[in-house]
Amino acid sequence: MSNGVSDKKMFLFGQLVIGAPGAGKSTYCAGLVDMFTQMGRPVITINLDPANDIVPFNCHIDIRELITVEDAMEYCNLGPNGALRYCMQTLLLNIDWLLHKVKKLDKEGYLIIDMPGQLELYNSDDTITKLIAQFTKWEWRLCAVHLSDSVFITDAGKFVSMILAALSIMINLEVPQLNVLTKADLIDTEKLPYEFKFFEELPDTQYLADLLDDHPFMANYKDLTRKLCDVVDNYGLVTFHPISVKSQELMKQLIKQADLANGFAFLESEDLRAVVA
């Protein structure tokens, strides 16, 4: 590249942090930065959410330097969702900008990428999938960490919807994915219908349908939920990891799982491990 930036590929590992707005993506990323700082692991932090105007961690690269949702809404006369889609398409068309930014840092580290939260970008649009394909060409070994708010486990119907959203993203993105229940410390486990571990392992989601109201008006909804649970059980792909950014132990466990998912844990070269560990 120009301006003294090397053209060599950068063999990097990291996490794509995704999840619905309010799930705690930026808070999780900030927690990761703190944990890795304590561990002595260098990081490269990237904000790819053009709607995120408050980034609670030291951000090395920010998509808002390229384009913002506000600008897209104003100049293209778009609503929030359309503007977000436009922003991600703009990033894809200018993907060399991102690679140039990373190489210009002149450092190697574990990638922490804060992604947009709108579900439509992951199940009805292929822009994110194309971005991931480009990352793969750059030799970025990534796993997706999909965050969901633990509050939804208290409502069986909403939790089933959350499971389906996680499954949909897993299928569409085609990268290793860890599904995470955030804010686990805020849940009163004594008020849950089943032990918290049930919501982590999901041994039989039909039990969730059993929690729904038996009122006649709910019959069709309950029947639909049972059929959706059949889909989830047949795939057998969705489990959850609980975290709280206040719990170092839970964060360490998730980091370990992410390192296994993206291959960082299997580095054979001690020299390479020293560079990115």
C-alpha positions as CSV (number, residue, x, y, z in Angstrom):
1,M,0.0,0.0,0.0
2,S,1.1,3.6,-0.3
3,N,2.3,5.9,2.5
4,G,4.8,3.4,3.7
5,V,2.2,0.8,4.6
6,S,3.2,-2.8,4.0
7,D,1.3,-4.9,1.5
8,K,1.9,-8.2,3.4
9,K,-1.1,-10.1,4.8
10,M,-1.7,-9.8,8.5
11,F,-2.3,-13.2,10.2
12,L,-4.6,-12.1,13.0
13,F,-7.1,-13.7,15.4
14,G,-10.0,-12.1,17.0
15,Q,-13.7,-11.7,17.8
16,L,-16.7,-10.3,15.9
17,V,-18.9,-9.0,18.7
18,I,-22.6,-8.9,17.6
19,G,-26.0,-8.7,19.2
20,A,-29.1,-6.7,19.5
21,P,-29.0,-3.0,20.6
22,G,-28.7,-2.9,24.4
23,A,-27.3,-6.4,24.7
24,G,-24.0,-5.0,26.0
25,K,-21.7,-5.2,23.0
26,S,-19.6,-2.1,23.7
27,T,-19.5,-2.9,27.4
28,Y,-18.3,-6.4,26.6
29,C,-15.6,-5.0,24.3
30,A,-14.5,-2.7,27.0
31,G,-14.3,-5.6,29.4
32,L,-12.3,-7.6,26.9
33,V,-9.8,-4.7,26.6
34,D,-9.4,-4.6,30.3
35,M,-8.9,-8.4,30.6
36,F,-6.4,-8.5,27.8
37,T,-4.5,-5.6,29.2
38,Q,-4.2,-7.5,32.5
39,M,-3.2,-10.6,30.6
40,G,-0.5,-8.8,28.6
41,R,-2.2,-9.6,25.3
42,P,-2.0,-6.7,22.7
43,V,-5.3,-5.8,21.0
44,I,-6.5,-3.9,18.0
45,T,-10.0,-2.5,18.7
46,I,-12.3,-1.7,15.8
47,N,-15.7,-0.1,15.9
48,L,-17.7,-1.1,12.8
49,D,-21.0,0.2,14.2
50,P,-21.7,3.5,12.5
51,A,-24.5,4.2,14.9
52,N,-22.3,3.9,18.0
53,D,-21.3,7.5,18.9
54,I,-20.1,6.6,22.4
55,V,-17.3,4.0,22.4
56,P,-16.4,3.1,26.0
57,F,-12.9,1.8,25.1
58,N,-9.8,3.1,23.4
59,C,-10.7,2.6,19.7
60,H,-7.9,2.2,17.2
61,I,-10.2,2.3,14.2
62,D,-13.7,3.7,13.9
63,I,-16.0,3.4,10.9
64,R,-17.5,6.8,11.8
65,E,-14.3,8.3,10.4
66,L,-15.6,7.0,7.0
67,I,-19.3,7.3,7.4
68,T,-22.0,7.7,10.1
69,V,-25.6,6.8,10.2
70,E,-26.5,10.4,10.8
71,D,-24.8,11.4,7.6
72,A,-26.5,8.6,5.6
73,M,-29.9,9.6,6.9
74,E,-29.3,13.3,6.1
75,Y,-27.7,13.1,2.7
76,C,-29.6,10.0,1.4
77,N,-33.0,10.7,3.0
78,L,-33.0,7.3,4.7
79,G,-34.5,6.0,7.9
80,P,-32.2,4.5,10.6
81,N,-32.3,0.9,9.3
82,G,-31.8,1.9,5.7
83,A,-29.0,4.3,6.7
84,L,-27.2,1.5,8.6
85,R,-27.4,-0.8,5.7
86,Y,-26.1,1.9,3.4
87,C,-23.2,2.5,5.8
88,M,-22.2,-1.2,5.8
89,Q,-22.4,-1.3,2.0
90,T,-20.2,1.8,1.9
91,L,-17.7,0.1,4.1
92,L,-17.7,-2.9,1.8
93,L,-17.1,-0.7,-1.3
94,N,-14.2,1.0,0.6
95,I,-12.9,-2.1,2.3
96,D,-9.3,-1.1,1.5
97,W,-9.8,1.8,3.9
98,L,-10.1,-0.6,6.8
99,L,-7.1,-2.7,5.7
100,H,-5.0,0.4,5.3
101,K,-6.0,1.6,8.8
102,V,-5.1,-1.7,10.4
103,K,-1.7,-1.9,8.6
104,K,-1.0,1.7,9.4
105,L,-1.1,0.9,13.1
106,D,2.1,-1.0,12.5
107,K,1.3,-3.5,15.2
108,E,-0.2,-7.0,15.6
109,G,-2.8,-7.9,18.2
110,Y,-6.0,-9.7,18.9
111,L,-8.8,-8.1,17.0
112,I,-11.9,-6.9,18.9
113,I,-14.5,-5.8,16.4
114,D,-17.7,-4.1,17.7
115,M,-20.3,-4.8,15.1
116,P,-23.8,-3.2,14.4
117,G,-26.7,-4.6,16.3
118,Q,-29.6,-4.7,13.8
119,L,-30.6,-8.3,13.1
120,E,-31.7,-7.5,9.6
121,L,-28.0,-7.1,8.6
122,Y,-27.3,-10.7,9.5
123,N,-30.4,-12.6,8.2
124,S,-31.7,-10.6,5.2
125,D,-28.7,-8.9,3.8
126,D,-25.4,-10.3,2.6
127,T,-23.1,-7.3,3.3
128,I,-21.8,-8.7,6.6
129,T,-21.2,-12.1,5.0
130,K,-19.2,-10.4,2.3
131,L,-17.2,-8.4,4.8
132,I,-16.4,-11.6,6.7
133,A,-15.3,-13.3,3.4
134,Q,-12.9,-10.3,2.9
135,F,-11.5,-10.7,6.4
136,T,-10.9,-14.4,5.7
137,K,-8.9,-13.4,2.5
138,W,-6.8,-11.2,4.7
139,E,-6.0,-14.2,7.0
140,W,-8.1,-12.8,9.8
141,R,-9.2,-15.9,11.9
142,L,-12.4,-14.7,13.6
143,C,-15.2,-16.2,15.6
144,A,-18.5,-14.4,16.2
145,V,-19.6,-13.7,19.8
146,H,-23.3,-13.2,19.8
147,L,-24.6,-11.4,22.9
148,S,-28.2,-11.6,24.2
149,D,-29.6,-10.0,27.3
150,S,-30.3,-12.5,30.1
151,V,-33.5,-10.8,30.9
152,F,-35.2,-12.7,28.1
153,I,-34.8,-16.1,29.8
154,T,-37.6,-15.0,32.2
155,D,-40.1,-15.0,29.3
156,A,-40.3,-18.3,27.4
157,G,-41.7,-16.9,24.2
158,K,-39.1,-14.1,24.0
159,F,-36.3,-16.6,24.8
160,V,-37.4,-18.9,22.0
161,S,-37.2,-15.9,19.6
162,M,-33.8,-15.1,20.9
163,I,-32.6,-18.7,20.3
164,L,-34.0,-18.5,16.7
165,A,-32.1,-15.3,16.1
166,A,-28.9,-16.8,17.3
167,L,-29.4,-19.9,15.1
168,S,-30.3,-17.7,12.1
169,I,-27.0,-15.7,12.5
170,M,-25.0,-18.9,12.9
171,I,-26.3,-20.3,9.7
172,N,-26.0,-17.1,7.6
173,L,-22.5,-16.0,8.7
174,E,-20.9,-19.4,8.5
175,V,-18.2,-18.7,11.1
176,P,-17.6,-20.3,14.5
177,Q,-20.1,-18.6,16.9
178,L,-20.4,-18.4,20.7
179,N,-23.8,-17.4,22.0
180,V,-23.7,-15.5,25.2
181,L,-26.1,-14.4,27.9
182,T,-25.0,-11.0,29.2
183,K,-25.8,-9.4,32.5
184,A,-26.1,-12.8,34.2
185,D,-25.5,-11.2,37.6
186,L,-28.8,-9.3,37.3
187,I,-30.9,-12.4,37.1
188,D,-32.7,-13.6,40.3
189,T,-32.2,-17.3,39.7
190,E,-34.7,-18.2,42.5
191,K,-37.5,-16.8,40.3
192,L,-36.6,-18.8,37.2
193,P,-38.8,-21.8,36.2
194,Y,-35.7,-24.0,35.7
195,E,-32.1,-23.9,37.0
196,F,-30.0,-21.3,35.1
197,K,-27.9,-24.2,33.6
198,F,-31.0,-25.3,31.7
199,F,-30.9,-22.0,29.7
200,E,-27.2,-22.5,29.1
201,E,-27.4,-26.1,27.7
202,L,-30.9,-26.2,26.3
203,P,-31.3,-30.0,26.7
204,D,-34.9,-29.9,25.5
205,T,-36.5,-26.6,24.4
206,Q,-40.0,-28.2,24.4
207,Y,-39.9,-27.4,28.1
208,L,-40.0,-23.7,27.1
209,A,-43.2,-24.2,25.2
210,D,-44.7,-25.9,28.3
211,L,-44.2,-22.6,30.2
212,L,-46.6,-20.7,27.9
213,D,-50.1,-19.9,29.0
214,D,-52.8,-22.6,28.3
215,H,-55.5,-20.0,27.5
216,P,-57.5,-21.0,24.4
217,F,-56.4,-17.7,22.7
218,M,-52.8,-18.9,23.1
219,A,-53.3,-22.3,21.6
220,N,-52.0,-21.4,18.1
221,Y,-49.1,-19.5,19.5
222,K,-48.1,-22.4,21.8
223,D,-48.4,-24.9,18.9
224,L,-46.1,-22.6,16.7
225,T,-43.6,-22.4,19.6
226,R,-43.5,-26.2,19.9
227,K,-42.7,-26.5,16.2
228,L,-40.0,-23.8,16.4
229,C,-38.5,-25.6,19.3
230,D,-38.4,-28.8,17.2
231,V,-36.3,-26.8,14.7
232,V,-33.9,-25.7,17.4
233,D,-33.6,-29.2,18.8
234,N,-33.1,-30.8,15.4
235,Y,-30.2,-28.5,14.7
236,G,-28.7,-29.0,18.1
237,L,-26.3,-26.1,17.6
238,V,-27.4,-23.5,20.2
239,T,-26.0,-23.3,23.7
240,F,-25.2,-20.2,25.8
241,H,-22.4,-19.0,27.9
242,P,-23.3,-16.7,30.8
243,I,-21.1,-13.7,31.4
244,S,-21.0,-10.6,33.6
245,V,-18.3,-8.0,33.0
246,K,-18.0,-7.9,36.8
247,S,-16.9,-11.5,36.9
248,Q,-13.4,-12.1,35.7
249,E,-13.8,-15.9,36.0
250,L,-16.8,-15.9,33.6
251,M,-14.9,-13.6,31.2
252,K,-11.8,-15.8,31.3
253,Q,-14.0,-18.9,30.5
254,L,-15.5,-17.1,27.5
255,I,-12.1,-15.9,26.3
256,K,-10.9,-19.5,26.5
257,Q,-13.8,-20.7,24.4
258,A,-13.3,-17.9,21.8
259,D,-9.6,-18.8,21.5
260,L,-10.6,-22.4,20.8
261,A,-13.3,-21.3,18.3
262,N,-11.1,-19.0,16.2
263,G,-8.0,-21.2,16.5
264,F,-5.8,-18.9,18.6
265,A,-5.4,-21.7,21.2
266,F,-3.9,-24.0,18.6
267,L,-1.0,-21.9,17.5
268,E,1.9,-24.2,17.0
269,S,4.6,-21.5,16.5
270,E,5.9,-20.2,19.8
271,D,7.3,-17.2,18.0
272,L,3.8,-16.4,16.5
273,R,2.2,-17.0,19.8
274,A,4.5,-14.5,21.4
275,V,3.5,-11.9,18.9
276,V,-0.2,-12.2,19.2
277,A,-0.7,-13.7,22.7
